[in-house]
Amino acid sequence: MHPRDLTAVELADLLDAAYRQDRSLSREGPDLVTRVELADFLGCHPEVQAEAWSAWQEILEAEDEDEAQYWLDVEFVEACPN
C-alpha cells in the first residue's frame, strides 16, 4: 500500500519500525521500496509529515523524541524533487 493511502497512525507505525531498525533496536522494519516511498512522500507533503510526527510522538518514549525528530527530519525524509 502506498503511503498516501495510510492514516497518520499507520504512517507513524511505519516510521517507528524504520527508526527502530535504523537504530538497531529491532530487526523488523519496512522493506527498501516502502522506506523510499515513505521518505519521498513525507518530503513532498510536509503537512502529512507533521500529522505523522504528531501520531508518532504518542508511541515514542519522551526521552527518544529529540533523537527521533532529528532522524525523521535529517536522516530519513528526502527533500521533494520539484
LINQUI-V139262 format. One record per backbone hydrogen bond with DSSP energy under -0.5 kcal/mol. CO is the residue of the C=O (numbers start at 1). NH is the residue of the N-H. Records with the same first field share a line. If there is no record, write none. Layout:
# LINQUI-V139262
CO: NH  NH
This chain:
# LINQUI-V139262
2: 5
3: 6
7: 11
8: 12
9: 13
10: 14
11: 15
12: 16
13: 17
14: 18
15: 19
16: 20
17: 21
18: 22
19: 23
20: 25  26
21: 24
31: 35
32: 36
33: 37
34: 38
35: 39
36: 40
37: 41
38: 42
39: 43  78
40: 44
41: 45
43: 80
45: 48  49
46: 50
47: 51
48: 52
49: 53
50: 54
51: 55
52: 56
53: 57
54: 58
55: 58
56: 59  60
61: 64  65
62: 65
64: 68
65: 69
66: 70
67: 71
68: 72
69: 73
70: 74  75
71: 75  76
72: 77
80: 82
